[in-house]
């Protein structure tokens, strides 16, 4: 298994990207290709006490870097020698099994869609992170790749999310819920009402295990394994979780740091605090898979440290080994509506 | 100041509603009218050691109760003698200054809109709870009254939310943000893009202090005083906050209850834990105002205890005394678009 790593993307690149990749080779038994400025990568290797390129580590030189200020829709074309474009072209050509980047989300999404392409019949790629829940996490699909969706997109997200939960997370018969503001089929906007009927059809046909609408609160508690949403609402859901977690973690920290007695209190529950931190740490999960693209692509968090990069590489390897993409391609006929039935706001 | 209280609505009615109303009369110096089954209310008064009706407490008999299983759109018509319908008619007739109910949200919203009516020119009433944030809370408007919105609705929500923050919460020059998935004006769906321009216009004219788009995470951190949203997304935001808070509170409880040492830890930070609980307790805030109706209406949480009912009555009194409704009515011309400019999904 060979993972192509964008060495230059992210707030802590290239140092943490290189260190994370080295750790992945050592600990996970994968090979990596580090894509980026050769001299910078070699310098980072040296800083990690590595003089010669170790077995399982390659460098692919790319002298440009896509910056956050670049236009995400066109950056990969304007910077043909960027680590993003070079890395994704390698993926397309089969010179690696998956691609990991901590760079601009928008640029990665555009580049993956236009260079590597979507699976035939899939209308939109989706970003599908695993969010922490009361029952071990759920796949949230989509969390922002496509703000405006049609019911057909949501149907495809439901299938892809279900397959991801099954193949990559190892959940048998994942419970699929449609994110909504009430349990009844009549709730939400036209988008949710129409999508509900499509998902119900897929459920009745035994193709996914659709359990109905799920409210945001119950989704956090872990009532479903897959949370189906348009990208706008999914992003609100994800960022609200992150914000609330961060806000409460800060309050908690303040509570323990007040004085000597409260510091003693912190000592008494230090294992619990470690578990709590782990719950809130996006680095633990790794990154966000782009589902619907022909090859596995993982978006690591922009603020990824070496640990988060290593976990994103682990996730990329799991994605590549899962057979997920093949399964989506084989079942595409069940995820498409006849041309006349494709309603909704976004053009195809 | 006289507050009309639906004695029969909510999970803990009538006992907690009556107790909360009695406490409000004692502690807040308001008068209350308890609307509902006379004999049930008198029984609750007796249970609270009150034999004769105390000064400041009236009973208005209504022998029907709107249940959660009733059709919310028509319940107030089908049950003309319900505490909901009788109470709102009293409000309309000026026999009280505000109305508080912990019953069905949908039924309250329909009944308030159709019996008491909206402020002239306001297209949709909004539910505008104060959500806890890193900086003392923000008004979230709308959190679910209208799932599908037009840009004009959002413009009106922005004005009403800003006035609410100023008049009721006492925030001078409230910062108004549009809930979105990125800071740039191009982010989100057509609804957000069009609303952004309307809000910017109102900001440029100096009528509200519009600070631009606000992402969900920054909204939780307290970057704005008013979070403007369609009802669907606002509901996702609110319920995700509640879910994440509840989930983490449960984890925290588990952490402290593990063994004797962790229980000692809990003792060391007991003030902090009390503060933490207060942060997460919806009863602390009171209820959710229905903004845009001609008279003040407060929806108390369905699970309200006496403390929450008392706080909802406090909030209703503050709303009634604030001059908010008059201010909205006086400035209505700035919140309306010419007929030709009213685009969007929902019919007027």
Interface residues (C-beta under 8 A of the other chain):
Chain A: X133 X134 X144 X147 X148 X179 X181 X187 X188 X189 X190 X192 X215 X216 X217 X218 X219 X220 X221 X231 X232 X233 X235 X236 X237 X238 X239 X240 X241 X242 X243 X244 X245 X246 X247 X248 X250 X251 X252 X254 X255 X256 X258 X261 X262 X264 X265 X266 X267 X268 X269 X272 X273 X275 X276 X279 X345
Chain B: X133 X134 X144 X147 X148 X179 X181 X187 X188 X189 X190 X192 X215 X216 X217 X218 X219 X220 X221 X231 X232 X233 X235 X236 X237 X238 X239 X240 X241 X242 X243 X244 X245 X246 X247 X248 X250 X251 X252 X254 X255 X256 X258 X261 X262 X264 X265 X266 X267 X268 X269 X272 X273 X275 X276 X279 X345
